[in-house]
Amino acid sequence: MSLLRRAVSARMVLCDGTVFRGQAFGAPALCSGEVVFNTSMTGYQEICTDPSYAGQIVTMTYTQIGNVGVNPDDEESRGLFLEGFVVKELFRETSNWRSRGSLDAALETAGVPGIEGIDTRALVRRIRSGGAQIGVISTDPDLQDESELVDRARAAPGLDGVDWVDRVTCREPYRFREGTWPGIAGQVPRGAKPGVPLKVVVYDFGVKRNILRQLVDHGFDVTVVPATTPAAEALALAPDAIFLSNGPGDPAAVDGVRENVRELAAKLPLFGICLGHQILGLALGGKTQKMKFGHHGGNQPGQDLATKKVAICAENHGYAVDAESLRAAGEAVEVTHCNLNEGTVEGLAHAARPLFSVQYHPEASPGPHDASYLFGRFRNMVERVVAGEAVSGAQVARGE
């Protein structure tokens, strides 16, 4: 048990009436959101600062959280966008030379409530068997009536039909120049960056900084623009390529972006990750569907259908592209990757144009790093297009 624990009670309830009783940490507040679980064993700070969790309450399946503290270098965005945080056991005393504060204090500063001391295994089993549902956390001592909290959970909106991207996207364009952390001098060898810079415009649907760092490492001159930036404004920046970022919630609810992406995809090489992958699928005439409880964690098996190789992937999504809808739309789109757990679409590529996307997170942060080679594929594809070669995303996906 944690050595330092405040004796402040908290409640977490699900809309099916299930009640969990524990202790409060973070901010004294009430929150509601879709309850999801993350299976990563490390990287809780990166998870908490991932904008893709906007609208969600995150449960960590690993039992002890907070032991290495938090620090500015590991933040994946400008703040915390998740609604609430659930752990089995919280460590308030940190032990790490890079720590600059505690997770408890970071959540409190951000206004995010947390609950510890509940049976997280029971919570995860309920979500896995019954599917995603809305929950409420109250760490406010004056809001502990369980029947009232159940009513609040049942009245709260879910993710379907709500544009969460508007909450997390940047408000003005900006340039990004930071590469991945070089490590301790002499311990982590770093390869040379490609010599010729290529300009990429990144559509910020809730972009993780490690995506931007990976693009910089691969020799891209990175400009980030808000999610609703018209295609004409993006093209006016004279980019060599377009990147569509990750982000939260229902892709079909992100207003106006598929039309922009459809126009951009007809003119420039394009790579999409996670929500960007789903939006590309919508722009090409496909549909998306809600998953039972989604994929959230660092141990998902994604198979490259061309090579049959399997990468253990970091994933964070609750929607998936419907492969049949893409075929019905008549676009020359190939499914390039699938999730081996239940066969959902994990990658797409166009057979005639330089477009490809993946559902998972090759930038990891936290790991694993099995799929980081995809940034090299993107660089290679853009170089070939700039050189005047007619290359398709499908060719690149096959390693041609």
VOGU-3710 file (C-alpha; in Angstrom, 3 decimals, decimal comma):
1> msllrravsa> 0,000/0,000/0,000  1,101/3,593/-0,587  2,894/5,062/2,422  1,283/8,486/2,017  -2,447/8,367/1,383  -5,015/11,010/2,140  -8,084/9,599/3,839  -10,494/11,216/1,376  -13,165/8,924/-0,001  -14,119/8,859/-3,670
11> rmvlcdgtvf> -16,687/7,097/-5,809  -16,639/5,784/-9,340  -19,913/4,619/-10,865  -20,824/3,193/-14,264  -24,052/3,850/-16,084  -25,054/0,199/-15,532  -25,206/0,980/-11,798  -21,898/-0,577/-10,752  -20,236/1,345/-7,898  -16,536/1,327/-6,949
21> rgqafgapal> -15,399/2,911/-3,668  -11,848/4,149/-3,203  -9,661/7,083/-2,205  -9,305/10,401/-3,968  -6,245/11,920/-5,552  -5,711/14,664/-8,077  -8,308/17,432/-8,118  -11,394/17,484/-5,859  -13,892/17,384/-8,709  -16,635/15,512/-10,524
31> csgevvfnts> -16,069/14,177/-14,040  -17,841/11,979/-16,557  -16,565/10,174/-19,631  -16,289/6,913/-21,503  -14,375/4,459/-19,301  -11,450/2,741/-21,046  -8,482/0,719/-19,842  -4,844/0,980/-20,890  -2,632/-2,111/-20,744  0,766/-0,348/-20,886
41> mtgyqeictd> 3,108/-1,132/-17,993  5,069/2,126/-18,328  4,505/5,648/-19,587  1,587/6,869/-17,479  2,648/10,495/-18,018  2,645/10,099/-21,799  -0,775/8,442/-21,548  -2,212/11,209/-19,360  -0,966/13,904/-21,755  -2,162/12,149/-24,939
51> psyagqivtm> -4,976/14,353/-26,369  -6,620/11,240/-27,821  -8,056/10,588/-24,340  -10,265/13,690/-24,345  -13,753/12,653/-23,255  -12,511/9,492/-21,524  -11,749/8,169/-18,045  -8,563/6,098/-18,217  -8,006/3,005/-16,072  -4,467/1,627/-15,805
61> tytqignvgv> -4,287/-2,174/-15,662  -0,755/-2,102/-14,228  -1,173/-1,980/-10,462  1,353/0,610/-9,210  1,337/4,036/-10,824  3,180/7,269/-10,027  6,481/5,873/-8,768  8,717/7,763/-11,243  6,874/11,082/-10,973  6,408/13,456/-13,903
71> npddeesrgl> 8,648/15,838/-15,861  8,218/18,374/-18,692  10,254/16,361/-21,215  7,816/13,442/-21,310  4,644/15,453/-21,906  2,958/14,564/-25,193  0,917/17,767/-25,486  0,370/21,142/-23,868  -1,749/19,703/-21,054  -4,003/16,942/-19,758
81> flegfvvkel> -7,195/16,317/-21,715  -8,466/13,096/-20,132  -11,529/13,410/-17,905  -10,380/11,221/-15,002  -7,752/8,663/-13,965  -8,187/5,301/-12,214  -5,415/3,240/-10,602  -5,084/0,364/-8,172  -2,318/1,986/-6,114  -0,901/5,503/-6,382
91> fretsnwrsr> 2,644/6,404/-5,319  2,891/9,985/-4,091  6,594/9,764/-3,256  8,628/9,565/-6,465  11,972/7,917/-7,138  13,569/8,969/-10,420  16,376/11,386/-11,265  14,281/12,968/-14,015  11,249/13,600/-11,787  10,148/17,194/-11,319
101> gsldaaleta> 6,932/16,495/-9,413  4,274/13,908/-8,573  1,457/12,579/-10,719  -0,951/13,478/-7,920  0,090/17,141/-8,044  0,025/17,230/-11,851  -3,554/15,967/-11,948  -4,584/18,403/-9,218  -3,060/21,341/-11,100  -4,862/20,276/-14,285
111> gvpgiegidt> -8,214/19,901/-12,509  -8,418/16,163/-13,232  -9,823/13,867/-10,523  -8,378/10,438/-9,786  -9,468/7,444/-7,750  -7,229/4,727/-6,294  -7,752/1,624/-4,227  -10,517/0,072/-6,336  -10,491/-3,402/-7,896  -9,250/-2,408/-11,353
121> ralvrrirsg> -9,358/-6,053/-12,503  -13,098/-6,182/-11,835  -13,585/-2,882/-13,674  -11,630/-4,106/-16,706  -13,554/-7,388/-16,818  -16,833/-5,485/-16,777  -15,755/-3,282/-19,711  -14,395/-6,237/-21,698  -17,547/-8,285/-21,250  -20,158/-5,540/-21,442
131> gaqigvistd> -18,448/-3,060/-23,726  -17,544/0,596/-23,310  -19,859/2,642/-21,131  -20,031/6,042/-19,499  -18,806/6,480/-15,950  -18,538/9,202/-13,328  -15,776/9,855/-10,785  -16,425/12,082/-7,785  -13,564/13,097/-5,518  -15,639/15,954/-4,112
141> pdlqdeselv> -16,543/15,136/-0,486  -19,914/16,845/-0,975  -20,820/14,688/-4,023  -20,729/11,094/-2,814  -24,382/10,049/-3,081  -24,187/6,900/-5,195  -27,700/6,971/-6,651  -27,196/10,572/-7,763  -23,872/9,686/-9,370  -25,447/6,798/-11,270
151> draraapgld> -28,097/9,198/-12,592  -25,348/11,585/-13,686  -23,537/8,783/-15,509  -26,694/7,798/-17,353  -27,350/11,396/-18,392  -23,809/12,157/-19,556  -23,029/12,242/-23,306  -20,739/9,662/-24,852  -18,242/10,016/-27,676  -20,593/9,283/-30,583
161> gvdwvdrvtc> -21,515/12,381/-32,554  -19,355/14,741/-30,440  -16,475/16,714/-31,974  -13,730/16,330/-29,350  -11,056/17,459/-31,816  -12,196/21,062/-31,463  -11,188/20,912/-27,801  -7,633/19,673/-28,353  -6,426/21,166/-31,654  -4,080/24,149/-31,773
171> repyrfregt> -5,619/27,553/-32,457  -2,843/28,974/-34,648  -0,240/27,393/-36,965  3,251/26,864/-35,540  6,578/25,348/-36,553  8,070/22,429/-34,617  11,837/21,860/-34,478  12,469/19,446/-31,580  13,743/15,939/-32,340  13,484/12,862/-30,135
181> wpgiagqvpr> 15,363/12,867/-26,837  19,029/12,140/-27,576  19,594/10,283/-24,323  22,681/10,503/-22,152  25,813/11,437/-24,100  27,780/8,355/-25,110  25,022/5,887/-24,155  22,457/6,237/-26,942  23,896/6,388/-30,481  21,975/8,663/-32,844
191> gakpgvplkv> 21,852/8,302/-36,601  22,363/11,213/-38,967  19,233/13,011/-40,142  18,474/13,064/-43,879  20,271/15,985/-45,481  17,588/17,509/-47,726  14,691/19,005/-45,754  11,170/18,250/-46,941  8,232/20,430/-45,907  5,262/18,735/-44,263
201> vvydfgvkrn> 2,041/20,273/-42,996  0,663/18,408/-39,988  -3,084/18,601/-39,355  -3,471/18,737/-35,585  -6,420/16,602/-34,534  -4,748/16,121/-31,138  -1,189/15,431/-32,230  1,319/13,760/-29,907  4,657/15,511/-29,733  6,564/12,325/-30,409
211> ilrqlvdhgf> 4,972/12,164/-33,856  6,366/15,622/-34,527  9,756/14,619/-33,092  9,878/11,574/-35,354  9,079/13,715/-38,400  11,899/16,106/-37,460  14,276/13,159/-36,999  13,428/12,025/-40,528  14,383/15,360/-42,044  11,013/17,090/-42,292
221> dvtvvpattp> 10,464/20,814/-41,877  7,297/20,622/-39,754  4,446/23,141/-39,692  1,424/22,273/-37,543  -1,980/23,718/-38,448  -5,408/23,636/-36,755  -7,753/20,769/-37,617  -10,166/22,901/-39,661  -7,526/24,664/-41,781  -8,885/24,865/-45,347
231> aaealalapd> -6,977/22,884/-47,944  -6,142/26,085/-49,837  -4,379/27,531/-46,779  -2,372/24,343/-46,262  -1,369/24,294/-49,938  -0,344/27,958/-49,742  2,440/26,878/-47,363  3,968/24,969/-50,325  4,415/21,654/-48,532  5,875/18,521/-50,057
241> aiflsngpgd> 3,467/16,348/-48,068  0,544/16,275/-45,646  0,357/14,426/-42,336  -2,897/13,648/-40,482  -2,433/13,226/-36,740  -4,021/11,158/-34,022  -6,862/12,591/-31,952  -9,888/11,823/-29,784  -13,395/10,563/-30,281  -15,710/9,887/-33,183
251> paavdgvren> -14,048/10,556/-36,577  -17,403/11,035/-38,283  -18,195/13,922/-35,918  -15,138/16,034/-36,824  -16,815/18,753/-38,835  -15,546/19,624/-42,314  -12,193/17,849/-42,265  -12,930/14,997/-44,637  -13,608/17,458/-47,448  -10,243/19,145/-46,852
261> vrelaaklpl> -8,476/15,792/-46,735  -10,191/14,655/-49,932  -8,832/17,732/-51,737  -5,337/17,395/-50,269  -5,147/13,668/-50,977  -5,673/14,378/-54,655  -2,615/16,662/-54,792  0,090/15,619/-52,304  1,618/12,563/-50,615  -0,171/11,873/-47,356
271> fgiclghqil> 0,341/9,782/-44,217  -2,228/9,386/-41,434  -2,034/7,884/-37,953  -4,939/6,786/-35,722  -7,726/9,395/-36,089  -5,881/10,631/-39,186  -6,139/7,097/-40,589  -9,880/7,044/-39,898  -10,427/10,474/-41,445  -8,519/9,409/-44,553
281> glalggktqk> -10,824/6,386/-44,751  -13,856/8,687/-44,549  -12,387/11,039/-47,156  -11,994/8,084/-49,535  -15,674/7,211/-49,184  -15,528/4,701/-46,342  -17,318/4,554/-43,002  -16,191/4,061/-39,414  -17,771/2,002/-36,664  -17,655/2,011/-32,861
291> mkfghhggnq> -15,716/-0,859/-31,335  -16,875/-2,839/-28,303  -14,189/-1,469/-25,997  -11,425/-0,313/-28,350  -7,673/-0,801/-28,218  -5,717/1,131/-25,600  -2,233/0,031/-24,624  1,169/-1,090/-25,743  0,697/-4,750/-26,602  -1,573/-4,959/-29,647
301> pgqdlatkkv> -0,482/-7,308/-32,490  -0,610/-5,584/-35,870  0,199/-7,669/-38,930  1,668/-6,276/-42,137  -0,331/-8,209/-44,746  2,394/-7,829/-47,392  5,225/-9,324/-45,343  3,129/-11,284/-42,786  5,351/-9,793/-40,096  3,713/-8,848/-36,802
311> aicaenhgya> 4,588/-5,709/-34,868  3,600/-5,281/-31,232  1,941/-1,889/-31,383  0,925/1,023/-29,193  -2,747/1,805/-29,836  -5,410/4,173/-28,568  -8,710/4,196/-30,410  -12,354/3,241/-29,989  -13,426/3,374/-33,650  -12,319/1,430/-36,708
321> vdaeslraag> -12,561/1,841/-40,484  -15,060/-0,511/-42,134  -13,179/-2,296/-44,927  -16,375/-3,269/-46,760  -17,470/0,361/-46,964  -14,199/1,272/-48,696  -14,679/-1,451/-51,273  -18,250/-0,296/-51,852  -17,028/3,281/-52,397  -15,053/2,129/-55,440
331> eavevthcnl> -11,735/3,729/-54,453  -8,586/1,751/-55,234  -7,773/1,311/-51,553  -6,013/-1,716/-50,093  -6,068/-2,919/-46,504  -2,378/-3,242/-45,600  -2,480/-4,151/-41,895  -4,889/-5,878/-39,539  -5,192/-6,469/-35,819  -4,688/-10,146/-35,097
341> negtveglah> -6,939/-10,136/-32,037  -10,170/-9,544/-33,963  -9,232/-8,641/-37,536  -10,023/-4,918/-37,530  -8,382/-2,690/-40,151  -5,009/-1,373/-38,977  -3,648/0,096/-42,194  -4,716/1,431/-45,597  -2,909/2,371/-48,811  -4,094/3,738/-52,135
351> aarplfsvqy> -3,238/1,666/-55,207  -2,795/4,683/-57,499  -1,899/7,657/-55,300  0,839/8,257/-52,664  -1,435/7,815/-49,656  -1,177/5,441/-46,727  -2,218/5,296/-43,085  -2,105/3,124/-39,975  -4,467/2,810/-37,051  -1,761/2,253/-34,443
361> hpeaspgphd> 0,989/4,559/-33,141  4,431/3,985/-34,732  5,783/6,890/-32,671  4,959/4,887/-29,492  5,770/7,037/-26,404  5,332/4,931/-24,418  6,702/1,971/-26,410  6,991/-0,439/-28,070  8,967/0,770/-31,078  8,367/-2,098/-33,533
371> asylfgrfrn> 6,553/0,114/-36,048  8,789/3,204/-36,110  10,007/2,193/-39,591  6,815/3,711/-41,024  8,233/7,221/-40,720  11,087/6,074/-42,954  8,543/4,767/-45,461  6,825/8,143/-45,446  10,122/9,951/-46,038  10,968/7,581/-48,887
381> mvervvagea> 7,566/8,056/-50,526  7,777/11,858/-50,373  11,322/11,866/-51,759  10,224/9,768/-54,722  7,249/12,002/-55,478  9,383/15,145/-55,236  11,831/13,511/-57,668  8,999/13,092/-60,161  8,350/9,373/-59,715  4,785/8,061/-59,914
391> vsgaqvarge> 4,557/5,994/-56,755  1,518/4,759/-54,849  0,958/4,182/-51,178  0,355/0,520/-51,932  3,790/0,210/-53,543  5,397/1,803/-50,508  3,433/-0,481/-48,186  4,781/-3,502/-50,068  8,333/-2,165/-49,808  8,620/-1,527/-53,568
//
